[in-house]
Amino acid sequence: MKRKVCIILFGTSFLVAILGEAYLLNAAQPHIFSIIGIGIVVILTGFLFFDSVWEYISSEISKKELLREKEASQYSEKLDERCSELLNIQKATYAALKKSDIKLQEEIKELSEKLTQVIRTQNKIMNGQAKALNIILNYSKKHAKEIIRAIIEEQRGSDNNSTTDKAESEITPLYDDPNANLTVDEIAHLFENYGK
């Protein structure tokens, strides 16, 4: 406000001095010292007027530059805050992903161990079933031979010797040794032919 008042005061003084100089130059009998004195006043008031105008303009420009710098610094601070927030979020996300990855790997390891245990248990069960089936088949072979002998003896005692020979040729034991363990292929063959 003070600068504006100075500009107005120096501007009016400069204008009055110019008008006075113009009046003295157009006067009928001008006095040389008056013209020189008013000229000096015109120069001084002009200098003060233009200096105050220049100072006002430069101060306004510097204020605007300061405001721009302040806005730029505030914007950069906000941008830094946002970047730091994003960086913190990314760090937290990375840490969470790393923890979940480690936990997932541990769970996969536990599942693979449990699966290995299940496979071992199934193998033990299958081996036990195969042994039980061998025992049953061995027991059945032993009794089948005894039944075949009893049938053959019964048939021999009857009058039909021809049918007895035919039955003997048709009924033959599958295995010679009743205590022998069956292989997997033999067991599969028995299951395929069972009931045919």
Order of alpha helices (4+ residues) and beta strands (2+ residues): alpha-alpha-alpha-alpha
